[in-house]
Amino acid sequence: MDLFRLSALFAALSILAAALSGNAAAQPAACAGADMVEKMRRDNPDRYQAMLDHFAAIENNEGIFWQIEKPGVKPSYLFGTAHVTDQRVLDHLQIVEPVLKNARALIVEIADLNPNMSRQMAIVQQYGMLPAGETLDDRLSETEQKLLGEATARHGMPWFSARRMRATFLSLTMSIPACAKVAMMRGEKVLDARLIGYAQENNVPVIGLETLDEQLSLINSLDEGTQLAALLEGVRAGSQLTEDMYETTIRMHQRGRIAMMLSLSEQMKADYPAASKAMESFEGPVINERNIRMQQRALGELEKGGVFIAVGALHLPGSTGLVKLFADAGYSLTRAGGL
């Protein structure tokens, strides 16, 4: 359940999703997810209120586009992205592109989101696959193998191939609904890649805060047993849950309330204990430590002024989010563009 949050944290996930999925023609044409926040408001008012209370306690809980200012330095901007192709998210480009066009540089998580096919396959082999001779079958009952095999087939991956993958990478790949991968496999670019393309078209230099290898090495450090348990739990819950999480994330991004996904996940912990444990295992290294690293690496460019920073939206809110970290470094941040 919580694994979809990673698509708002790792730009590398969009590369994996395209590289590890099968024939787009075999995928459903459109997603049919529901807004889980609205559903909770309607069906469970007590849990909805608890979610709102949790959301209210999150620092900088609203806003995905911020102006960063400091006396004597040209203003910079911070934009929280979602690594998806949905038009509702892409509509934000109308607001942010004019700002980006006049920026001194675009700073993103990874500068190259479109490696060639041979590089994609090398990435999958290096980070995504189990050692030779090992498969997930070794850790699963026959019933679990059948369950996962049916699920991976819906994502265009036969179990014969999928079983050779590390549980973490299989989970990440399947955390994006099969219906949402069609656009990626047809070559449509996620929001981050579109920003990079626009910057290049307008001669704005692109700077990466992380390398692809850094992101994937970090994912690779997560405990396999914990991730496999979360994967099985999610598959048993059904594909509709994944589509609902996907739809809800898009709607919260659209409203500038991406932190609501943290509050929704908090309310769902009791329903999905394995996913909750998986989230807890990477919250420090995947979220907090990366926020600090990205802040430190961006500060030098911020001191020069005039930069446009675009990273996954879930890196922005909270007591260890980038909005707070940049403020702690002496900058003043205010919401921009009505986002």
Secondary structure, 3 states (H helix, E strand, C coil): CHHHHHHHCCCHHHHHHHHHCCCHHHCCCCCCCCCHHHHHHHHCHHHHHHHHHHHHCCCCCCCCEEEEEECCEEEEEEEEECCCCCHHHHCCHHHHHHHHHCCCEEEECCCCCCCCHHHHHHHHHHHHECCCCCCHHHHCCHHHHHHHHHHHHHCCCCHHHHCCECHHHHHHHHCCCHHHHHHHHCCCCCHHHHHHHHHHHCCCCEEECCCHHHHHHHHHCCCHHHHHHHHHHHHHHCHHHHHHHHHHHHHHHHCCCCCHHHHHHHHCCCCCHHHHHHHHHHHHHHHHHHHHHHHHHHHHHHHHCCEEEEEEHHHCCCCCCHHHHHHHCCCEEEECCCC
